[in-house]
Amino acid sequence: MSNNKLTVKERKNMFRRWIFSAGLGYNYESQQAPSVAFSMRKALRKIYSNDDEYIDAMDNHYKYFNVTPQMGNVILGATLTMEEKDGIEAKDAVQSLKTSLMGPLSGVGDSVFWILIPTIMGSIAGYMALQKNAVGAVLWMLMYIAFYWLKMWLFNLGYESGTKLITTLGEKINVFTDAISIMGLMVVGSLVPAVVKVYTPLKFATGKVSLSLQKGIFDKIMPGLLPVCLALLVYWLLGKKSWTPTRIILLIILICLIGAATGILGIAA
């Protein structure tokens, strides 16, 4: 067992090292392991005064680790309290905890921090930018400043909860992940007709009768039908190995140029 308890300042130091290095040293073999080892180095040195135990503990953390950086605070906080309590005897338990929580917490973290929040805040900031309002960009920056305190809270949650995270959360993680994913899909779906603009000025004329292809047919079938079709095309192409995001962007530019030159596409009146 270890009797070397970390002070609040030392724990915060470890937390900050992870926050600012989570993406550094990323590699295909151990992925975020270098960042974990860098973050835990000083804390483990305080816990393990014995050099051999310290080396073993560091080596244990220099193994495959990959999680949404924000949720990594929970896992590292939990492993830290385990090592404070049981010392090197917790070596195997620490690795098992990290392995068991990486997947579930990444599911939550990816849904919230990579999909839901950026989609909602990005749409608000983008819409304000289209209206020549800089408040959206300020809100975006304030959100990331607020993330710092959220990450600190997550770290403390992991540190104070320890191994109870597994038994407390259980299957609730999957339920929460599914709910967030559904909400994110709804937000993305509602953004398509609001942000993606596709309009055709083509008209069918027979004698004195003129029918707008856009208003008379497409909008009657479903408002925003063309933007949805374009979004589905992009989504389908992203699933093809030969189509990269850059190629898709170039394809959209080409479609716009050809559509504008032939009169098939235009600007809505």
Order of alpha helices (4+ residues) and beta strands (2+ residues): alpha-alpha-alpha-alpha-alpha-alpha-alpha-alpha-alpha-beta-beta-alpha-alpha
